[in-house]
Amino acid sequence: MKAILLSLIAALTISAAPARAQVSDNQVQALVEALRQAAPQTGTVNDGLFSDWQIKPDNITRWSRLCTGETLTPAQFEANTDKARNILGCVMEDVLKEQYPASNNNELLAVRRAAAWWMTGDPEQYDSGSTAEYTQKVLDFYQQQK
């Protein structure tokens, strides 16, 4: 009886744990490419943003250290598109996984929320003001990738 009770408790504990969304590498890479395609073009050569993704330098050093254990300079990041894509995949995989449950497992909404996080740091802004236009643009590029 005790074994049955322990098995039941274990089963209930496992089923009650929050589910982590399953996100495929294909989805992550489509999002990373969509972010690249939707990156704002400022028209200013030295605008303080780096790479095709238009990233702030402090994000580059933090994300590269987090994802590879190696701190890249913005110039190193910009010079190696494959490494940049891998680092951004590492970052955006976690973001996309977080946005799935927040969007009731709606892939398209999760992508827009991830794009809002990318642009503003707040996924809740996906449908607000100019962020809404940007997140829709990212979603359009994302759908083209898939």
Residue pairs with C-beta under 8 A, 6 or more apart in sequence:
18 101
19 101
20 97
21 96
21 97
21 100
21 101
21 105
21 110
23 93
23 96
23 97
23 100
25 89
26 146
27 96
27 107
27 146
28 89
28 92
28 93
28 96
29 85
29 89
29 145
30 142
30 145
30 146
31 92
31 96
31 111
31 114
31 115
31 138
31 142
32 85
32 88
32 89
32 92
33 141
33 145
34 111
34 115
34 138
34 139
34 140
34 141
34 142
34 144
34 145
35 53
35 88
35 92
35 115
35 118
35 138
36 52
36 53
37 141
38 115
38 134
38 137
38 138
38 141
39 52
39 53
39 54
40 54
40 134
41 54
42 49
42 54
47 54
48 56
48 57
49 55
49 56
50 56
50 57
50 60
50 74
50 75
50 77
50 78
51 60
51 74
51 77
51 78
51 81
51 84
52 81
52 84
53 84
53 88
55 74
55 77
57 74
60 72
60 73
60 74
60 77
61 71
61 72
61 73
61 74
63 87
63 88
63 90
63 91
64 70
64 71
64 72
64 77
64 87
65 71
66 90
66 91
67 86
67 87
67 90
67 91
68 83
68 86
68 87
68 90
72 80
72 83
72 87
76 83
77 83
77 84
77 87
78 84
92 114
92 118
95 114
95 117
95 118
95 123
96 110
96 111
96 114
98 123
99 109
99 110
99 111
99 113
99 114
99 117
99 123
100 107
100 110
102 110
102 113
102 123
103 109
103 110
103 113
108 139
108 143
109 126
111 135
111 138
111 139
111 142
112 126
112 127
112 135
112 136
112 138
112 139
113 123
113 124
113 126
113 135
114 123
115 126
115 134
115 135
115 138
115 139
116 122
116 123
116 124
116 125
116 126
116 131
116 134
116 135
117 123
118 138
119 125
119 131
119 134
119 135
120 131
125 131
126 132
126 135
127 135
